[in-house]
Amino acid sequence: MQQIESFLFNVIQANYKMPKQFLRWWLLVVLTIIGAVVANYFKATEFLYNHDSTMLSFVIIGIFFLCSSVIGYKLFMTEKGHSSFQNYESEWFISELCLSLGLTGTVLGFVMVLLGTFENLNLDDVVSVQNAISSMASGMGVALLTTLSGIICSMLLKSQLIIAESDS
């Protein structure tokens, strides 16, 4: 695998004069886009829209795409000789922000469970218990979906940043 990667980088660099860091970043971005297209094919976006009532997952994903674009721009400009684009402290902060927003969604989901479930619960009424269980499921869905979005976006941003800050 290392030989294939080395061969591909040598061919691309010889023809296009692109640095390894930028090409590795671009490979990760392309794989991320392919993953997003496959997830969209299986209606993950629709599922997320229907089950995350806070829409915090979409905020996290939007922040991820903006930060990924900034990392790519900085890598490209660094390779063009602009040394002022080599600092990635704010991007590291944003990767942690994605994780924190995901955990905030977890807390919001649990608050939704606690507030919505036991508010009008009558244990003698079957419909009331069914509504309580439905409310719990909705809140847990928000908690888990926002956490998952935050973790995935944070991991992908950190991977991009490690590539951007590597020496080779």
N, C-alpha and C positions, 0 to 999 in steps of 0.2 A: 504494500500500500504506500509506503514511504517513497519507493522508487517511482510509482505512478504519479504521486503528487509532485515530486521533484521534476519529473519529466514534463508534466503539464505546465508547471510554473516556468520552467526554462523556455518552453516553446512560446508561451504567452509573453514572457518578458522580452524575448528576442524579437517578436513581431510588433508588440505594442508598447514596450518599455514601461510596463506597469509593475509596481513594487509588490513583493510577496504579502505584506501586511494588508494592503488594499484588496488584493485578490482573495485572501483568506476571509476578510470581512465580507466581501461581495459573495463568496460561496455560502457563508452562513446566512446572509440576507436572502439569497435565492432559495436555499433550503427552507427558510422560515416562510417565505412566500408560498412555496409549494405546499408546506404544511397547512398554511391558512386556506389555500384553495381546496385542498382535500377536506379540511374541516368544514368549509362552507358547502362542499358537495354533500356531506353527510348532515347538513342543516344545523351545524353547531352554532352559527350566528343567530339563526331563528330561535333555537333553543335558549341561547343566552338572553336574547331579547325578551322572550316570554317568561323566563324564570328569574331574572335579576331585576326586581322592581326598583332598585336604587340606581340602576344603570352605571354603577361604579366600575363594572368590568369594562365597559366601553371607554370610560375615561382613562383607565389604566392602559388599555390597548392603544388609544390615541396618543398618550404620552410616550408609550413605547415606540411607535412609528416615528414620532417627531425626534426623539432622542437618537434613534438609529440613523435617521437622516443626518443629524448633526455630526455623529461619529464618522459617518462616511465622508461628509464634506471636509471635516477636519483632517481625516487621513489623506484625502485627495490633495488638499491644500498643503499639507506637510510635505508630501512627495514632490510638490511643485516648488519647494524651497521656502515656504512660509513657516518659519520656526515659531511664530506666535500661536499656532494652532496645536501645539503639542501637549497642552494641559487638559486633562480629562477629569478634573475634580468635580465639576458641576454634573457631568454625566454619571459619575459614581454616585453622587448624591441622588440623582434622578432614579437610578436603579434601586437604591434603597427606598426612595419615595414610592415606587411601584409596589414594593413589598409591603410597605407601611399602609398604603391605601388598600391593599388586599386584606390585611389584618383588620383595618378599620371596617371593611365590609363584613368581616367575620363578626365583629362586635355588633354592628347594626343588625345583622341577621339574627343573632341571639336575642337582641333587644326586641326585635319583631316577634320572635317566638314567645318570649316571656310576657310581653304586653298584649299580644293578640290572642293568646291561647287561653289564659285563665281569667279573662275579663268577664265573660258571660257564661261561664261553664256551669252547667247543671248536670250532675252525674246521672240523674234519673231520666234525662232526655237523650235518646240515642242520636238525634239530629245535632244536638249541641255538642256531643262528644265527637261526632264525625267532623263538624266544623272546626273544633279545636285541633284535631289531628291534621286536617287540611292546612290550617294556619301554621302549625308547627312545621309541616313539610315545606311550606313556602319560605318561612324564615330560615330554615336549615339550607334550603337551596341557595338563597342569597349568600349565606355565610360561606358555603363551600365553593360556589362559583367565583365569588370575588377573591377568595383566598387562592384558588387555582389560577386565576388570571394574573394576580399579583406575583405569584411564585414563578410562573412560566415567563412572564415579561421580564422580571428581574434577572432570572437565570440567563435569558438570551442577551440582555443588555450587558451583563457582566462578562459573558463569553466574548461579545464584540469588543469590550474594553480591554480584556486580556489580550486579544489579538492586536488591538491598536497600540498597546503599550509594550508589546514584545519587541525584542531587538532584531530579530531576523526578518 
